[in-house]
Amino acid sequence: MRVAYVCADVGVPVFGQKGCSVHVQEVVAALRRTGAAVDLFAARLDGAAPPPLRDVTVEPLPCPRQGDAAERERAALAANAALESALARRGPFDVVYERYSLWSFAGMEHARDAGAAGLLEVNAPLVEEQAAHRRLVDRELAERVAGRAFAAASALLAVSDSLARRLEHHPAALGRVHVVPNAVDPQRFPADLPPTRPAGEGVLTVGFLGSLKPWHGLAALAEAFALLHERRPASRLLVVGDGPERAAFESALARRGVREAAELTGAVSPDAVPGLLASMDIAVAPYPPQPGFYFSPLKVYERPACRWWPAASARSRKRSATAPLACSVRRAIPRRSPGRCCAWPTTPPCARGWARRLGARCWPTTPGAPWPNASSAWRGKP
């Protein structure tokens, strides 16, 4: 079987260090482990392929990153012609698997016209995200592009139930949406993995893994850790990742007098992540309340692979704006597993509750317990 994997998103460096980069690499590797021959079509590479993918055929796509927002949008839309040409030249393919990007429709339309299966992986409501967190000049056109891609796809693969419900409301996607959560490759996290940033004797390490972005709840994390450190001085904060909120986060830690108790590694290679996760006693995902929470974060799934369950956020005991995260993790945990996902409050008044729970407990998983992995997450799906 020949598969074309398409990523036309200039914000996703397929051989880079971001979580989305790791996801692309793991899906391509999982497809190859089934015996499929995979050609990778990508707008942005950011370095050489990791060893498992060194022999993958790579077809570079246009990467419009210059000019103002309107110019970039027009250039990204025009890049559909190059994608169509590349697919036709490298084909035929049995499957076109595309990571949905804001301006790309050629991959799914090529699959439809060629009689191949077109699988569109949807990780986020990109039109809403772009409008809310970046800049979107022509929203109407972006909506039309999404409609073309959704209508041409044989199936749409949403990474969460919440996102699937959003897609089901789109007329072009109705009845063809399937939920395939993100997952990890457990082979990257062996049971005897040593910590690469070990703490001193008796020191509790609270860790965060991810990009330092506004929607990751860093303000709540700074406040909660400061309260914890006041109660338990033998504690430290290990933050793995980088991003635009780093300066504000460091300032928040400094104002609370705990900057010296925190280590920020900056961006690291995917190979460094397992050892850093193994250095954490508790890993947190302190998402602030967000209506229609739709994420399926790798950071939450990677931590159990290291034999510890994460602390996932929820606004209250009632169903909240972040409750889907805790619920989705609980559904992924086998019923008989002793592991637990903790849903803890993240609004500022509840930071004290976070601190109390962080200092009180963490739960180990059973070594070798089954966990969703990148090979099985999509297998057998349409």
C-alpha positions, 0 to 999 in steps of 0.5 A: 500500500502506498500512502502520501502523508501531507502536512502543508502547515508552515507552523508544523516543522515535521522534523522539528522539536514541537509536540506536533512535530513528534505527532507527525513523526509517530504517525508516519512511523506507525504507518510504515510499521504496517508495511505501507510505503509512505511519501512525506509531503511537507511545507516545513522540515526544520532539519534532518529526519530522525533515524527511523524516518531517514529513508522516507521519501520527502517532497518539499512544498512551498513554505510561505512565511514572508510578507504581511498576513494577507500576503502569506494567506494568498501564498498558502492558498496558491501552494495548493497547485504545487501540492496537486502537481507533486501528488500527481507526479509521485503517485498513484497512492492508495491513501492520502493522509493529511494533517488539516491545515488552514489553507490546504484542500488539494490533498483531499481533492486529489484523493477523491479525484484519483479514487484513493482514500482521503483521510483528513486528521483534524487536530484543532478548529484552525479557523477559530484558533487563527482568528483568536490567537494570531491574525486571520485576514480573510476568514470567509475564504478560510471557511470555504477552504475548510469546506472543500477539504471536509467535503472531499475527504473520505473520513475526518479523524478528530483527536477528541470527542469535543472536536468531533462534535464541532466537526459534525456541525459542519455540513461538509463533514456530517456523518464522516467524523471519527474520533482517533485520540493522540497517543504515544509510542511506549517503546520510547519510555522503557520501564528502567528509564533513568532521570536526566535531571534528578532532584536531590534526596527528598526533593519533590519535582513538579513538572510541566512539558509543553510550549509556553503558550497563553492557553496552557495555564502558566499563571495558575502553575506559578501561583500554585507552585509558590504556595506549594513551595511555601508549605514544602520548601524541599520542592522544585519546578521543572519546566520543559519547553519554550514559547512566547509566554516564557518571560511573563512566566519567569516574572510571575515566578520571580514575583512570588520568590520561587524563580530559583526553585524552578528550572526552565530547560527551553526547547529540547529534542524529542529524544530528551523528553523521556529522561526529563519526564522520568525526572518528574514526580508529578506532571501537571497540565493546568489548562485554564477554563476554555469553552469547548475544550478540544485538545488531545495533548501529547504531554498528558499521554506521555506522562503515563508512559513513564508510569505516572498519571498526570494531574489534569485540570478541571474547573470544579466538581461539575462538568467544566470547560476543561473537564473533557481533558480529564474525561478523555484520559480516564476513558483511555485508561484500562478499567482495571488499571490502578493508575488514576488521572487527577482532575484538579481546579485551575482558576486562580482562587483554586491555586491553593487547592492545586498546591495542597494536592501536589504536595500530598500525593501522586500515583504510580502506574503498574509497570507494563500496563497497557496504554494507547500507542501511536501504532494502535490509535488509528489502526482499523479506523476508516 
